[in-house]
Amino acid sequence: MQDTQQGKVVIVSGPSGVGKSTICAETAKRLNNVYLSVSVTTRPKAETEVDGREYWFISKEQFQERINNGSLLEYAEVFGHFYGTPKDKIDEALRAGKTVILEIDVAGAQQAKAVYPDAEMIFILPPTHGELAERMNNRGREDIETAEKRLDRADSEIAAAWQYYEHMVINDDLEQAVSEVLQIIQGSQT
């Protein structure tokens, strides 16, 4: 099936708070014919989030149903909540010749790369560990214990990224990071 698809898969990962969502959204705005994948999750919706924009917020039962019928490209449990990527939307966008941007974690990226071996893999790095901690704190989305778990996880994600990702982009300056991601995507389409 990979040979008949015209589009391109771009996987973007990075630790919580590094700016992945902002970079992906800005990148999608500047590209033509792009599909920015929206994941499903069982975690509660934050006040500023909109269902279908940041995530599709569903129940654990609905999520399990998607696992059972094989409709997720990848999924994982992270800090007690499930996250997954709807595969039908990805395949539909690829058949339409779109560049598909998947914003997923390292484990999900490995699952997606197995299905789409030609996918470009980009990992977003923080300028420093301290800067990442400050960004996470400024988001105000979680309690201190959860934030500390996310910081611990960031270290293992960054270590794994050096093994599995072709491209590393440091998000010290947002405009520069978006520019680098665009160059990677546009370079892979030629």
C-alpha positions as CSV (number, residue, x, y, z in Angstrom):
1,M,0.0,0.0,0.0
2,Q,2.9,2.4,0.7
3,D,3.8,2.4,-3.1
4,T,0.4,3.6,-4.2
5,Q,0.3,6.6,-1.8
6,Q,1.3,9.9,-3.1
7,G,1.7,11.9,0.1
8,K,4.4,12.1,2.7
9,V,4.4,11.3,6.4
10,V,6.4,13.6,8.7
11,I,6.7,12.6,12.4
12,V,7.4,15.3,14.9
13,S,8.2,14.4,18.5
14,G,9.7,15.9,21.5
15,P,9.2,16.2,25.3
16,S,6.1,17.8,26.8
17,G,6.4,21.6,26.8
18,V,9.1,21.8,24.1
19,G,6.7,23.6,21.7
20,K,5.8,20.7,19.3
21,S,2.2,21.8,18.9
22,T,3.1,25.4,18.1
23,I,5.8,24.3,15.6
24,C,3.5,21.8,13.9
25,A,0.7,24.4,13.6
26,E,3.0,27.1,12.2
27,T,4.5,24.6,9.8
28,A,1.1,23.5,8.6
29,K,0.1,27.1,8.0
30,R,3.1,27.7,5.7
31,L,2.8,24.5,3.6
32,N,0.4,23.7,0.8
33,N,-1.6,20.5,0.8
34,V,-0.9,19.5,4.4
35,Y,-2.9,17.5,6.9
36,L,-2.0,18.1,10.6
37,S,-3.1,14.9,12.3
38,V,-5.3,15.3,15.4
39,S,-4.9,12.5,18.0
40,V,-7.6,11.0,20.2
41,T,-7.1,11.0,23.9
42,T,-8.8,10.0,27.1
43,R,-7.3,12.8,29.2
44,P,-9.5,15.6,30.4
45,K,-9.8,18.6,28.1
46,A,-8.0,21.8,29.4
47,E,-10.1,25.0,29.5
48,T,-8.3,26.5,26.5
49,E,-8.5,23.4,24.3
50,V,-11.2,22.7,21.7
51,D,-12.4,19.2,20.9
52,G,-11.1,18.3,17.4
53,R,-8.4,21.0,17.4
54,E,-5.8,19.9,19.9
55,Y,-7.2,16.4,20.4
56,W,-10.4,14.5,20.0
57,F,-11.4,13.9,23.6
58,I,-13.1,10.5,24.0
59,S,-13.9,8.0,26.8
60,K,-11.7,5.0,27.7
61,E,-14.5,2.8,26.3
62,Q,-14.5,4.6,23.0
63,F,-10.7,4.4,22.9
64,Q,-10.8,0.6,23.6
65,E,-13.3,0.2,20.8
66,R,-10.8,1.9,18.4
67,I,-8.1,-0.5,19.6
68,N,-10.3,-3.5,19.2
69,N,-11.3,-2.6,15.6
70,G,-7.7,-1.7,14.6
71,S,-8.5,1.9,13.6
72,L,-5.5,3.4,15.4
73,L,-2.1,3.8,13.7
74,E,-0.4,3.9,17.1
75,Y,-1.4,4.3,20.7
76,A,0.0,4.5,24.1
77,E,-0.8,5.1,27.7
78,V,1.0,8.1,29.1
79,F,0.6,9.1,32.7
80,G,-2.7,7.2,33.1
81,H,-4.3,8.5,29.9
82,F,-4.5,7.0,26.4
83,Y,-3.4,8.7,23.2
84,G,-3.7,7.4,19.7
85,T,-3.6,8.4,16.0
86,P,-6.7,7.6,13.8
87,K,-5.2,5.6,10.8
88,D,-8.1,6.2,8.4
89,K,-7.6,9.9,8.4
90,I,-3.8,9.5,7.7
91,D,-4.4,7.1,4.8
92,E,-7.1,9.3,3.3
93,A,-4.8,12.3,3.4
94,L,-1.9,10.4,1.8
95,R,-4.1,9.1,-1.0
96,A,-4.9,12.8,-1.6
97,G,-1.2,13.5,-2.0
98,K,-1.0,15.5,1.2
99,T,2.0,15.9,3.5
100,V,0.8,14.4,6.8
101,I,2.3,15.8,10.0
102,L,2.0,13.4,13.0
103,E,2.8,15.0,16.4
104,I,3.4,11.9,18.5
105,D,5.6,10.6,21.2
106,V,8.8,8.5,20.7
107,A,7.0,5.1,21.2
108,G,4.2,6.1,18.8
109,A,6.8,7.3,16.3
110,Q,8.4,3.9,16.2
111,Q,5.1,2.3,15.6
112,A,4.2,4.8,12.8
113,K,7.7,4.4,11.2
114,A,7.1,0.6,10.9
115,V,3.9,1.3,8.9
116,Y,5.3,4.2,6.9
117,P,9.0,3.4,6.6
118,D,9.6,6.5,4.3
119,A,8.4,8.9,7.0
120,E,10.7,11.8,8.0
121,M,11.4,11.8,11.7
122,I,12.0,15.2,13.4
123,F,12.7,15.5,17.1
124,I,12.2,18.9,18.8
125,L,14.7,19.6,21.6
126,P,14.6,22.3,24.3
127,P,17.6,24.7,24.4
128,T,18.2,23.5,28.0
129,H,16.7,21.2,30.6
130,G,16.0,24.3,32.8
131,E,14.2,26.1,29.9
132,L,12.0,23.0,29.4
133,A,11.1,22.9,33.1
134,E,10.2,26.6,32.9
135,R,8.0,26.2,29.8
136,M,6.2,23.3,31.4
137,N,5.5,25.3,34.5
138,N,4.2,28.2,32.5
139,R,1.7,26.0,30.7
140,G,0.0,25.5,34.1
141,R,-1.7,22.3,32.8
142,E,-0.7,19.9,35.6
143,D,0.3,19.5,39.2
144,I,3.9,19.5,40.3
145,E,4.1,15.7,40.6
146,T,2.9,15.2,37.0
147,A,5.3,17.9,35.7
148,E,8.2,16.2,37.4
149,K,7.2,12.9,35.8
150,R,7.1,14.6,32.5
151,L,10.6,16.1,33.0
152,D,11.9,12.6,34.0
153,R,10.4,11.2,30.9
154,A,11.9,14.0,28.7
155,D,15.4,12.7,29.5
156,S,14.6,9.2,28.3
157,E,12.8,10.5,25.2
158,I,15.8,12.7,24.3
159,A,18.2,9.8,24.7
160,A,16.0,7.6,22.5
161,A,15.6,10.3,19.9
162,W,19.3,10.3,19.1
163,Q,18.9,6.7,18.0
164,Y,15.8,6.8,16.0
165,Y,15.3,10.3,14.5
166,E,17.0,11.6,11.3
167,H,16.6,15.3,12.3
168,M,17.0,17.2,15.6
169,V,15.7,20.7,15.8
170,I,16.4,22.9,18.9
171,N,13.5,25.2,19.8
172,D,15.4,28.1,21.2
173,D,13.8,30.6,18.7
174,L,10.4,29.6,17.4
175,E,10.8,31.2,14.0
176,Q,14.1,29.5,13.5
177,A,12.7,26.1,14.6
178,V,9.7,26.4,12.2
179,S,12.1,27.4,9.4
180,E,14.3,24.3,10.0
181,V,11.2,22.0,10.1
182,L,10.0,23.5,6.8
183,Q,13.4,23.0,5.2
184,I,13.4,19.4,6.3
185,I,9.9,18.7,4.9
186,Q,10.5,20.6,1.7
187,G,13.9,18.9,1.2
188,S,12.3,15.5,1.6
189,Q,9.8,16.2,-1.2
190,T,12.3,16.8,-3.9
